[in-house]
Amino acid sequence: MVSQCVGRVSRLEATGEPVRVRDSQAIKTHIFCSLQAFVRLEKMRSENLISNWYELQRNLFTLVVRDYIVENLSTTCPA
């Protein structure tokens, strides 16, 4: 997700395609946040906290899905 934002901003800047936000401050904020996310992900990767950018997203997704299943399993399937 974050890497998609970074890639999107890079492509938009490279192609000159207009960024679809309301004003120039929003554009600057979006670019700043994307770069900040990129730096954080790279720092985590360099410190071997994650092996790649997608690992963080995948792990979060897996935990959320697991918690959802566990919550709903106990309410829909009585033991």
PDB file of N, CA, C and O in Angstrom, chain B, residues numbered from 101:
ATOM      1  N   MET B 101       0.832  -1.183   0.000  1.00  0.00           N
ATOM      2  CA  MET B 101       0.000   0.000   0.000  1.00  0.00           C
ATOM      3  C   MET B 101       0.877   1.247   0.000  1.00  0.00           C
ATOM      4  O   MET B 101       0.729   2.124  -0.851  1.00  0.00           O
ATOM      5  N   VAL B 102       1.777   1.313   0.950  1.00  0.00           N
ATOM      6  CA  VAL B 102       2.641   2.488   1.016  1.00  0.00           C
ATOM      7  C   VAL B 102       3.538   2.542  -0.206  1.00  0.00           C
ATOM      8  O   VAL B 102       3.736   3.603  -0.797  1.00  0.00           O
ATOM      9  N   SER B 103       4.078   1.391  -0.580  1.00  0.00           N
ATOM     10  CA  SER B 103       4.957   1.378  -1.740  1.00  0.00           C
ATOM     11  C   SER B 103       4.186   1.747  -3.003  1.00  0.00           C
ATOM     12  O   SER B 103       4.755   2.333  -3.924  1.00  0.00           O
ATOM     13  N   GLN B 104       2.902   1.410  -3.057  1.00  0.00           N
ATOM     14  CA  GLN B 104       2.081   1.788  -4.198  1.00  0.00           C
ATOM     15  C   GLN B 104       1.959   3.299  -4.268  1.00  0.00           C
ATOM     16  O   GLN B 104       2.001   3.878  -5.353  1.00  0.00           O
ATOM     17  N   CYS B 105       1.807   3.944  -3.114  1.00  0.00           N
ATOM     18  CA  CYS B 105       1.723   5.413  -3.080  1.00  0.00           C
ATOM     19  C   CYS B 105       3.021   6.035  -3.556  1.00  0.00           C
ATOM     20  O   CYS B 105       3.016   6.991  -4.332  1.00  0.00           O
ATOM     21  N   VAL B 106       4.146   5.482  -3.081  1.00  0.00           N
ATOM     22  CA  VAL B 106       5.444   6.009  -3.492  1.00  0.00           C
ATOM     23  C   VAL B 106       5.608   5.848  -4.998  1.00  0.00           C
ATOM     24  O   VAL B 106       6.036   6.780  -5.679  1.00  0.00           O
ATOM     25  N   GLY B 107       5.272   4.671  -5.523  1.00  0.00           N
ATOM     26  CA  GLY B 107       5.378   4.428  -6.958  1.00  0.00           C
ATOM     27  C   GLY B 107       4.477   5.329  -7.755  1.00  0.00           C
ATOM     28  O   GLY B 107       4.866   5.835  -8.808  1.00  0.00           O
ATOM     29  N   ARG B 108       3.260   5.536  -7.257  1.00  0.00           N
ATOM     30  CA  ARG B 108       2.292   6.384  -7.947  1.00  0.00           C
ATOM     31  C   ARG B 108       2.802   7.811  -8.034  1.00  0.00           C
ATOM     32  O   ARG B 108       2.725   8.439  -9.090  1.00  0.00           O
ATOM     33  N   VAL B 109       3.324   8.325  -6.924  1.00  0.00           N
ATOM     34  CA  VAL B 109       3.835   9.697  -6.920  1.00  0.00           C
ATOM     35  C   VAL B 109       5.008   9.813  -7.883  1.00  0.00           C
ATOM     36  O   VAL B 109       5.104  10.788  -8.628  1.00  0.00           O
ATOM     37  N   SER B 110       5.899   8.826  -7.874  1.00  0.00           N
ATOM     38  CA  SER B 110       7.052   8.857  -8.770  1.00  0.00           C
ATOM     39  C   SER B 110       6.605   8.861 -10.227  1.00  0.00           C
ATOM     40  O   SER B 110       7.124   9.629 -11.037  1.00  0.00           O
ATOM     41  N   ARG B 111       5.627   7.989 -10.564  1.00  0.00           N
ATOM     42  CA  ARG B 111       5.136   7.937 -11.947  1.00  0.00           C
ATOM     43  C   ARG B 111       4.480   9.253 -12.340  1.00  0.00           C
ATOM     44  O   ARG B 111       4.678   9.752 -13.448  1.00  0.00           O
ATOM     45  N   LEU B 112       3.691   9.811 -11.414  1.00  0.00           N
ATOM     46  CA  LEU B 112       3.006  11.063 -11.730  1.00  0.00           C
ATOM     47  C   LEU B 112       4.007  12.182 -11.958  1.00  0.00           C
ATOM     48  O   LEU B 112       3.834  13.007 -12.855  1.00  0.00           O
ATOM     49  N   GLU B 113       5.061  12.209 -11.139  1.00  0.00           N
ATOM     50  CA  GLU B 113       6.063  13.245 -11.307  1.00  0.00           C
ATOM     51  C   GLU B 113       6.837  13.043 -12.606  1.00  0.00           C
ATOM     52  O   GLU B 113       7.156  14.009 -13.299  1.00  0.00           O
ATOM     53  N   ALA B 114       7.135  11.797 -12.933  1.00  0.00           N
ATOM     54  CA  ALA B 114       7.924  11.499 -14.132  1.00  0.00           C
ATOM     55  C   ALA B 114       7.142  11.772 -15.416  1.00  0.00           C
ATOM     56  O   ALA B 114       7.709  12.259 -16.393  1.00  0.00           O
ATOM     57  N   THR B 115       5.855  11.465 -15.421  1.00  0.00           N
ATOM     58  CA  THR B 115       5.064  11.618 -16.637  1.00  0.00           C
ATOM     59  C   THR B 115       4.432  12.993 -16.776  1.00  0.00           C
ATOM     60  O   THR B 115       3.950  13.361 -17.847  1.00  0.00           O
ATOM     61  N   GLY B 116       4.437  13.750 -15.683  1.00  0.00           N
ATOM     62  CA  GLY B 116       3.803  15.056 -15.726  1.00  0.00           C
ATOM     63  C   GLY B 116       2.288  14.973 -15.643  1.00  0.00           C
ATOM     64  O   GLY B 116       1.584  15.962 -15.848  1.00  0.00           O
ATOM     65  N   GLU B 117       1.801  13.785 -15.342  1.00  0.00           N
ATOM     66  CA  GLU B 117       0.353  13.580 -15.213  1.00  0.00           C
ATOM     67  C   GLU B 117      -0.140  14.367 -13.992  1.00  0.00           C
ATOM     68  O   GLU B 117       0.537  14.390 -12.964  1.00  0.00           O
ATOM     69  N   PRO B 118      -1.296  15.005 -14.091  1.00  0.00           N
ATOM     70  CA  PRO B 118      -1.781  15.784 -12.946  1.00  0.00           C
ATOM     71  C   PRO B 118      -2.174  14.890 -11.776  1.00  0.00           C
ATOM     72  O   PRO B 118      -2.784  13.836 -11.958  1.00  0.00           O
ATOM     73  N   VAL B 119      -1.818  15.327 -10.582  1.00  0.00           N
ATOM     74  CA  VAL B 119      -2.209  14.621  -9.368  1.00  0.00           C
ATOM     75  C   VAL B 119      -3.628  15.071  -9.029  1.00  0.00           C
ATOM     76  O   VAL B 119      -3.919  16.267  -9.035  1.00  0.00           O
ATOM     77  N   ARG B 120      -4.501  14.127  -8.736  1.00  0.00           N
ATOM     78  CA  ARG B 120      -5.910  14.461  -8.533  1.00  0.00           C
ATOM     79  C   ARG B 120      -6.194  14.787  -7.067  1.00  0.00           C
ATOM     80  O   ARG B 120      -6.780  13.984  -6.340  1.00  0.00           O
ATOM     81  N   VAL B 121      -5.775  15.959  -6.655  1.00  0.00           N
ATOM     82  CA  VAL B 121      -6.084  16.485  -5.331  1.00  0.00           C
ATOM     83  C   VAL B 121      -6.528  17.922  -5.482  1.00  0.00           C
ATOM     84  O   VAL B 121      -6.423  18.496  -6.566  1.00  0.00           O
ATOM     85  N   ARG B 122      -7.019  18.502  -4.419  1.00  0.00           N
ATOM     86  CA  ARG B 122      -7.672  19.805  -4.552  1.00  0.00           C
ATOM     87  C   ARG B 122      -6.743  21.006  -4.697  1.00  0.00           C
ATOM     88  O   ARG B 122      -6.995  21.888  -5.519  1.00  0.00           O
ATOM     89  N   ASP B 123      -5.680  21.047  -3.912  1.00  0.00           N
ATOM     90  CA  ASP B 123      -4.829  22.232  -3.986  1.00  0.00           C
ATOM     91  C   ASP B 123      -3.348  21.857  -3.879  1.00  0.00           C
ATOM     92  O   ASP B 123      -3.001  20.704  -3.622  1.00  0.00           O
ATOM     93  N   SER B 124      -2.496  22.842  -4.080  1.00  0.00           N
ATOM     94  CA  SER B 124      -1.062  22.570  -4.089  1.00  0.00           C
ATOM     95  C   SER B 124      -0.554  22.121  -2.719  1.00  0.00           C
ATOM     96  O   SER B 124       0.395  21.340  -2.648  1.00  0.00           O
ATOM     97  N   GLN B 125      -1.157  22.591  -1.642  1.00  0.00           N
ATOM     98  CA  GLN B 125      -0.739  22.154  -0.307  1.00  0.00           C
ATOM     99  C   GLN B 125      -1.029  20.666  -0.124  1.00  0.00           C
ATOM    100  O   GLN B 125      -0.227  19.947   0.472  1.00  0.00           O
ATOM    101  N   ALA B 126      -2.156  20.207  -0.626  1.00  0.00           N
ATOM    102  CA  ALA B 126      -2.492  18.785  -0.538  1.00  0.00           C
ATOM    103  C   ALA B 126      -1.500  17.954  -1.349  1.00  0.00           C
ATOM    104  O   ALA B 126      -1.122  16.861  -0.929  1.00  0.00           O
ATOM    105  N   ILE B 127      -1.078  18.456  -2.493  1.00  0.00           N
ATOM    106  CA  ILE B 127      -0.083  17.760  -3.317  1.00  0.00           C
ATOM    107  C   ILE B 127       1.228  17.648  -2.560  1.00  0.00           C
ATOM    108  O   ILE B 127       1.834  16.578  -2.512  1.00  0.00           O
ATOM    109  N   LYS B 128       1.664  18.748  -1.973  1.00  0.00           N
ATOM    110  CA  LYS B 128       2.913  18.746  -1.213  1.00  0.00           C
ATOM    111  C   LYS B 128       2.830  17.795  -0.027  1.00  0.00           C
ATOM    112  O   LYS B 128       3.784  17.072   0.258  1.00  0.00           O
ATOM    113  N   THR B 129       1.701  17.791   0.661  1.00  0.00           N
ATOM    114  CA  THR B 129       1.516  16.903   1.803  1.00  0.00           C
ATOM    115  C   THR B 129       1.556  15.445   1.351  1.00  0.00           C
ATOM    116  O   THR B 129       2.170  14.606   2.010  1.00  0.00           O
ATOM    117  N   HIS B 130       0.906  15.144   0.236  1.00  0.00           N
ATOM    118  CA  HIS B 130       0.878  13.781  -0.296  1.00  0.00           C
ATOM    119  C   HIS B 130       2.284  13.311  -0.659  1.00  0.00           C
ATOM    120  O   HIS B 130       2.666  12.192  -0.318  1.00  0.00           O
ATOM    121  N   ILE B 131       3.041  14.133  -1.332  1.00  0.00           N
ATOM    122  CA  ILE B 131       4.409  13.774  -1.718  1.00  0.00           C
ATOM    123  C   ILE B 131       5.271  13.595  -0.482  1.00  0.00           C
ATOM    124  O   ILE B 131       6.041  12.638  -0.398  1.00  0.00           O
ATOM    125  N   PHE B 132       5.153  14.505   0.482  1.00  0.00           N
ATOM    126  CA  PHE B 132       5.933  14.401   1.714  1.00  0.00           C
ATOM    127  C   PHE B 132       5.620  13.108   2.450  1.00  0.00           C
ATOM    128  O   PHE B 132       6.535  12.410   2.886  1.00  0.00           O
ATOM    129  N   CYS B 133       4.341  12.779   2.594  1.00  0.00           N
ATOM    130  CA  CYS B 133       3.945  11.563   3.310  1.00  0.00           C
ATOM    131  C   CYS B 133       4.414  10.310   2.585  1.00  0.00           C
ATOM    132  O   CYS B 133       4.824   9.338   3.221  1.00  0.00           O
ATOM    133  N   SER B 134       4.358  10.327   1.269  1.00  0.00           N
ATOM    134  CA  SER B 134       4.832   9.183   0.479  1.00  0.00           C
ATOM    135  C   SER B 134       6.330   8.981   0.659  1.00  0.00           C
ATOM    136  O   SER B 134       6.792   7.855   0.843  1.00  0.00           O
ATOM    137  N   LEU B 135       7.074  10.053   0.605  1.00  0.00           N
ATOM    138  CA  LEU B 135       8.522   9.948   0.794  1.00  0.00           C
ATOM    139  C   LEU B 135       8.866   9.514   2.217  1.00  0.00           C
ATOM    140  O   LEU B 135       9.787   8.724   2.425  1.00  0.00           O
ATOM    141  N   GLN B 136       8.129  10.030   3.189  1.00  0.00           N
ATOM    142  CA  GLN B 136       8.353   9.649   4.580  1.00  0.00           C
ATOM    143  C   GLN B 136       8.080   8.152   4.775  1.00  0.00           C
ATOM    144  O   GLN B 136       8.839   7.466   5.460  1.00  0.00           O
ATOM    145  N   ALA B 137       7.019   7.659   4.185  1.00  0.00           N
ATOM    146  CA  ALA B 137       6.702   6.231   4.270  1.00  0.00           C
ATOM    147  C   ALA B 137       7.793   5.403   3.606  1.00  0.00           C
ATOM    148  O   ALA B 137       8.193   4.364   4.131  1.00  0.00           O
ATOM    149  N   PHE B 138       8.274   5.856   2.456  1.00  0.00           N
ATOM    150  CA  PHE B 138       9.353   5.164   1.753  1.00  0.00           C
ATOM    151  C   PHE B 138      10.598   5.068   2.632  1.00  0.00           C
ATOM    152  O   PHE B 138      11.204   4.002   2.739  1.00  0.00           O
ATOM    153  N   VAL B 139      10.975   6.166   3.253  1.00  0.00           N
ATOM    154  CA  VAL B 139      12.170   6.189   4.106  1.00  0.00           C
ATOM    155  C   VAL B 139      11.988   5.241   5.291  1.00  0.00           C
ATOM    156  O   VAL B 139      12.914   4.509   5.642  1.00  0.00           O
ATOM    157  N   ARG B 140      10.822   5.246   5.902  1.00  0.00           N
ATOM    158  CA  ARG B 140      10.572   4.353   7.043  1.00  0.00           C
ATOM    159  C   ARG B 140      10.647   2.887   6.629  1.00  0.00           C
ATOM    160  O   ARG B 140      11.241   2.067   7.330  1.00  0.00           O
ATOM    161  N   LEU B 141      10.039   2.560   5.482  1.00  0.00           N
ATOM    162  CA  LEU B 141      10.092   1.180   5.005  1.00  0.00           C
ATOM    163  C   LEU B 141      11.527   0.754   4.695  1.00  0.00           C
ATOM    164  O   LEU B 141      11.933  -0.355   5.043  1.00  0.00           O
ATOM    165  N   GLU B 142      12.285   1.616   4.052  1.00  0.00           N
ATOM    166  CA  GLU B 142      13.674   1.294   3.740  1.00  0.00           C
ATOM    167  C   GLU B 142      14.503   1.136   4.998  1.00  0.00           C
ATOM    168  O   GLU B 142      15.374   0.268   5.063  1.00  0.00           O
ATOM    169  N   LYS B 143      14.244   1.963   5.997  1.00  0.00           N
ATOM    170  CA  LYS B 143      14.960   1.843   7.271  1.00  0.00           C
ATOM    171  C   LYS B 143      14.652   0.503   7.928  1.00  0.00           C
ATOM    172  O   LYS B 143      15.556  -0.171   8.421  1.00  0.00           O
ATOM    173  N   MET B 144      13.374   0.116   7.938  1.00  0.00           N
ATOM    174  CA  MET B 144      12.991  -1.175   8.509  1.00  0.00           C
ATOM    175  C   MET B 144      13.640  -2.326   7.739  1.00  0.00           C
ATOM    176  O   MET B 144      14.072  -3.313   8.335  1.00  0.00           O
ATOM    177  N   ARG B 145      13.706  -2.193   6.413  1.00  0.00           N
ATOM    178  CA  ARG B 145      14.326  -3.237   5.599  1.00  0.00           C
ATOM    179  C   ARG B 145      15.827  -3.313   5.854  1.00  0.00           C
ATOM    180  O   ARG B 145      16.380  -4.409   5.940  1.00  0.00           O
ATOM    181  N   SER B 146      16.489  -2.173   5.975  1.00  0.00           N
ATOM    182  CA  SER B 146      17.933  -2.161   6.209  1.00  0.00           C
ATOM    183  C   SER B 146      18.300  -2.684   7.598  1.00  0.00           C
ATOM    184  O   SER B 146      19.398  -3.201   7.802  1.00  0.00           O
ATOM    185  N   GLU B 147      17.372  -2.546   8.554  1.00  0.00           N
ATOM    186  CA  GLU B 147      17.607  -3.071   9.899  1.00  0.00           C
ATOM    187  C   GLU B 147      17.120  -4.511  10.042  1.00  0.00           C
ATOM    188  O   GLU B 147      17.097  -5.063  11.142  1.00  0.00           O
ATOM    189  N   ASN B 148      16.729  -5.112   8.915  1.00  0.00           N
ATOM    190  CA  ASN B 148      16.236  -6.490   8.854  1.00  0.00           C
ATOM    191  C   ASN B 148      15.009  -6.728   9.731  1.00  0.00           C
ATOM    192  O   ASN B 148      14.803  -7.834  10.231  1.00  0.00           O
ATOM    193  N   LEU B 149      14.199  -5.690   9.918  1.00  0.00           N
ATOM    194  CA  LEU B 149      12.929  -5.862  10.620  1.00  0.00           C
ATOM    195  C   LEU B 149      11.886  -6.452   9.680  1.00  0.00           C
ATOM    196  O   LEU B 149      10.973  -7.155  10.113  1.00  0.00           O
ATOM    197  N   ILE B 150      12.030  -6.161   8.391  1.00  0.00           N
ATOM    198  CA  ILE B 150      11.186  -6.754   7.350  1.00  0.00           C
ATOM    199  C   ILE B 150      12.110  -7.147   6.207  1.00  0.00           C
ATOM    200  O   ILE B 150      13.190  -6.577   6.047  1.00  0.00           O
ATOM    201  N   SER B 151      11.677  -8.133   5.406  1.00  0.00           N
ATOM    202  CA  SER B 151      12.529  -8.550   4.286  1.00  0.00           C
ATOM    203  C   SER B 151      12.226  -7.762   3.020  1.00  0.00           C
ATOM    204  O   SER B 151      13.092  -7.608   2.159  1.00  0.00           O
ATOM    205  N   ASN B 152      10.999  -7.265   2.905  1.00  0.00           N
ATOM    206  CA  ASN B 152      10.637  -6.424   1.766  1.00  0.00           C
ATOM    207  C   ASN B 152       9.469  -5.524   2.156  1.00  0.00           C
ATOM    208  O   ASN B 152       8.903  -5.676   3.238  1.00  0.00           O
ATOM    209  N   TRP B 153       9.112  -4.606   1.297  1.00  0.00           N
ATOM    210  CA  TRP B 153       8.070  -3.628   1.615  1.00  0.00           C
ATOM    211  C   TRP B 153       6.718  -4.264   1.850  1.00  0.00           C
ATOM    212  O   TRP B 153       5.927  -3.766   2.651  1.00  0.00           O
ATOM    213  N   TYR B 154       6.443  -5.363   1.159  1.00  0.00           N
ATOM    214  CA  TYR B 154       5.114  -5.973   1.217  1.00  0.00           C
ATOM    215  C   TYR B 154       4.913  -6.840   2.446  1.00  0.00           C
ATOM    216  O   TYR B 154       3.778  -7.164   2.796  1.00  0.00           O
ATOM    217  N   GLU B 155       5.996  -7.219   3.104  1.00  0.00           N
ATOM    218  CA  GLU B 155       5.889  -8.084   4.280  1.00  0.00           C
ATOM    219  C   GLU B 155       5.052  -7.438   5.376  1.00  0.00           C
ATOM    220  O   GLU B 155       4.226  -8.102   6.003  1.00  0.00           O
ATOM    221  N   LEU B 156       5.258  -6.167   5.603  1.00  0.00           N
ATOM    222  CA  LEU B 156       4.512  -5.442   6.628  1.00  0.00           C
ATOM    223  C   LEU B 156       3.016  -5.462   6.327  1.00  0.00           C
ATOM    224  O   LEU B 156       2.206  -5.729   7.215  1.00  0.00           O
ATOM    225  N   GLN B 157       2.655  -5.183   5.097  1.00  0.00           N
ATOM    226  CA  GLN B 157       1.250  -5.193   4.683  1.00  0.00           C
ATOM    227  C   GLN B 157       0.662  -6.596   4.794  1.00  0.00           C
ATOM    228  O   GLN B 157      -0.447  -6.771   5.300  1.00  0.00           O
ATOM    229  N   ARG B 158       1.400  -7.587   4.323  1.00  0.00           N
ATOM    230  CA  ARG B 158       0.917  -8.968   4.356  1.00  0.00           C
ATOM    231  C   ARG B 158       0.693  -9.433   5.795  1.00  0.00           C
ATOM    232  O   ARG B 158      -0.330 -10.046   6.098  1.00  0.00           O
ATOM    233  N   ASN B 159       1.643  -9.142   6.676  1.00  0.00           N
ATOM    234  CA  ASN B 159       1.511  -9.555   8.078  1.00  0.00           C
ATOM    235  C   ASN B 159       0.333  -8.872   8.748  1.00  0.00           C
ATOM    236  O   ASN B 159      -0.401  -9.506   9.505  1.00  0.00           O
ATOM    237  N   LEU B 160       0.147  -7.611   8.483  1.00  0.00           N
ATOM    238  CA  LEU B 160      -0.983  -6.883   9.057  1.00  0.00           C
ATOM    239  C   LEU B 160      -2.290  -7.469   8.548  1.00  0.00           C
ATOM    240  O   LEU B 160      -3.217  -7.698   9.325  1.00  0.00           O
ATOM    241  N   PHE B 161      -2.365  -7.711   7.255  1.00  0.00           N
ATOM    242  CA  PHE B 161      -3.567  -8.278   6.650  1.00  0.00           C
ATOM    243  C   PHE B 161      -3.872  -9.654   7.255  1.00  0.00           C
ATOM    244  O   PHE B 161      -5.019  -9.951   7.589  1.00  0.00           O
ATOM    245  N   THR B 162      -2.838 -10.487   7.392  1.00  0.00           N
ATOM    246  CA  THR B 162      -3.019 -11.824   7.950  1.00  0.00           C
ATOM    247  C   THR B 162      -3.544 -11.755   9.377  1.00  0.00           C
ATOM    248  O   THR B 162      -4.441 -12.515   9.741  1.00  0.00           O
ATOM    249  N   LEU B 163      -2.999 -10.858  10.186  1.00  0.00           N
ATOM    250  CA  LEU B 163      -3.457 -10.719  11.572  1.00  0.00           C
ATOM    251  C   LEU B 163      -4.901 -10.238  11.647  1.00  0.00           C
ATOM    252  O   LEU B 163      -5.682 -10.732  12.460  1.00  0.00           O
ATOM    253  N   VAL B 164      -5.252  -9.287  10.809  1.00  0.00           N
ATOM    254  CA  VAL B 164      -6.614  -8.754  10.807  1.00  0.00           C
ATOM    255  C   VAL B 164      -7.607  -9.840  10.390  1.00  0.00           C
ATOM    256  O   VAL B 164      -8.656  -9.994  11.015  1.00  0.00           O
ATOM    257  N   VAL B 165      -7.284 -10.587   9.344  1.00  0.00           N
ATOM    258  CA  VAL B 165      -8.166 -11.654   8.876  1.00  0.00           C
ATOM    259  C   VAL B 165      -8.283 -12.743   9.946  1.00  0.00           C
ATOM    260  O   VAL B 165      -9.379 -13.239  10.207  1.00  0.00           O
ATOM    261  N   ARG B 166      -7.167 -13.111  10.559  1.00  0.00           N
ATOM    262  CA  ARG B 166      -7.185 -14.119  11.616  1.00  0.00           C
ATOM    263  C   ARG B 166      -8.083 -13.687  12.766  1.00  0.00           C
ATOM    264  O   ARG B 166      -8.917 -14.466  13.226  1.00  0.00           O
ATOM    265  N   ASP B 167      -7.922 -12.462  13.230  1.00  0.00           N
ATOM    266  CA  ASP B 167      -8.741 -11.960  14.338  1.00  0.00           C
ATOM    267  C   ASP B 167     -10.221 -11.942  13.967  1.00  0.00           C
ATOM    268  O   ASP B 167     -11.074 -12.273  14.792  1.00  0.00           O
ATOM    269  N   TYR B 168     -10.526 -11.558  12.739  1.00  0.00           N
ATOM    270  CA  TYR B 168     -11.916 -11.529  12.279  1.00  0.00           C
ATOM    271  C   TYR B 168     -12.512 -12.936  12.285  1.00  0.00           C
ATOM    272  O   TYR B 168     -13.634 -13.142  12.748  1.00  0.00           O
ATOM    273  N   ILE B 169     -11.758 -13.892  11.771  1.00  0.00           N
ATOM    274  CA  ILE B 169     -12.250 -15.276  11.724  1.00  0.00           C
ATOM    275  C   ILE B 169     -12.458 -15.822  13.134  1.00  0.00           C
ATOM    276  O   ILE B 169     -13.481 -16.444  13.418  1.00  0.00           O
ATOM    277  N   VAL B 170     -11.501 -15.591  14.003  1.00  0.00           N
ATOM    278  CA  VAL B 170     -11.618 -16.094  15.377  1.00  0.00           C
ATOM    279  C   VAL B 170     -12.823 -15.479  16.073  1.00  0.00           C
ATOM    280  O   VAL B 170     -13.570 -16.179  16.755  1.00  0.00           O
ATOM    281  N   GLU B 171     -13.017 -14.181  15.906  1.00  0.00           N
ATOM    282  CA  GLU B 171     -14.172 -13.503  16.523  1.00  0.00           C
ATOM    283  C   GLU B 171     -15.489 -14.070  16.022  1.00  0.00           C
ATOM    284  O   GLU B 171     -16.388 -14.353  16.814  1.00  0.00           O
ATOM    285  N   ASN B 172     -15.605 -14.234  14.724  1.00  0.00           N
ATOM    286  CA  ASN B 172     -16.857 -14.674  14.126  1.00  0.00           C
ATOM    287  C   ASN B 172     -17.068 -16.178  14.211  1.00  0.00           C
ATOM    288  O   ASN B 172     -18.205 -16.647  14.140  1.00  0.00           O
ATOM    289  N   LEU B 173     -16.015 -16.923  14.360  1.00  0.00           N
ATOM    290  CA  LEU B 173     -16.138 -18.359  14.492  1.00  0.00           C
ATOM    291  C   LEU B 173     -16.832 -18.718  15.801  1.00  0.00           C
ATOM    292  O   LEU B 173     -17.673 -19.617  15.836  1.00  0.00           O
ATOM    293  N   SER B 174     -16.484 -18.026  16.860  1.00  0.00           N
ATOM    294  CA  SER B 174     -17.075 -18.329  18.165  1.00  0.00           C
ATOM    295  C   SER B 174     -18.543 -17.897  18.233  1.00  0.00           C
ATOM    296  O   SER B 174     -19.308 -18.472  19.008  1.00  0.00           O
ATOM    297  N   THR B 175     -18.955 -16.905  17.449  1.00  0.00           N
ATOM    298  CA  THR B 175     -20.343 -16.451  17.506  1.00  0.00           C
ATOM    299  C   THR B 175     -21.243 -17.220  16.551  1.00  0.00           C
ATOM    300  O   THR B 175     -22.447 -17.313  16.792  1.00  0.00           O
ATOM    301  N   THR B 176     -20.691 -17.776  15.468  1.00  0.00           N
ATOM    302  CA  THR B 176     -21.541 -18.454  14.490  1.00  0.00           C
ATOM    303  C   THR B 176     -21.512 -19.969  14.620  1.00  0.00           C
ATOM    304  O   THR B 176     -22.450 -20.640  14.191  1.00  0.00           O
ATOM    305  N   CYS B 177     -20.463 -20.515  15.196  1.00  0.00           N
ATOM    306  CA  CYS B 177     -20.347 -21.973  15.312  1.00  0.00           C
ATOM    307  C   CYS B 177     -20.128 -22.345  16.788  1.00  0.00           C
ATOM    308  O   CYS B 177     -18.986 -22.433  17.238  1.00  0.00           O
ATOM    309  N   PRO B 178     -21.202 -22.561  17.529  1.00  0.00           N
ATOM    310  CA  PRO B 178     -20.993 -22.919  18.934  1.00  0.00           C
ATOM    311  C   PRO B 178     -20.302 -24.273  19.064  1.00  0.00           C
ATOM    312  O   PRO B 178     -20.583 -25.213  18.322  1.00  0.00           O
ATOM    313  N   ALA B 179     -19.405 -24.338  20.017  1.00  0.00           N
ATOM    314  CA  ALA B 179     -18.630 -25.562  20.214  1.00  0.00           C
ATOM    315  C   ALA B 179     -19.370 -26.616  20.982  1.00  0.00           C
ATOM    316  O   ALA B 179     -18.833 -27.698  21.220  1.00  0.00           O
TER     317      ALA B 179
END
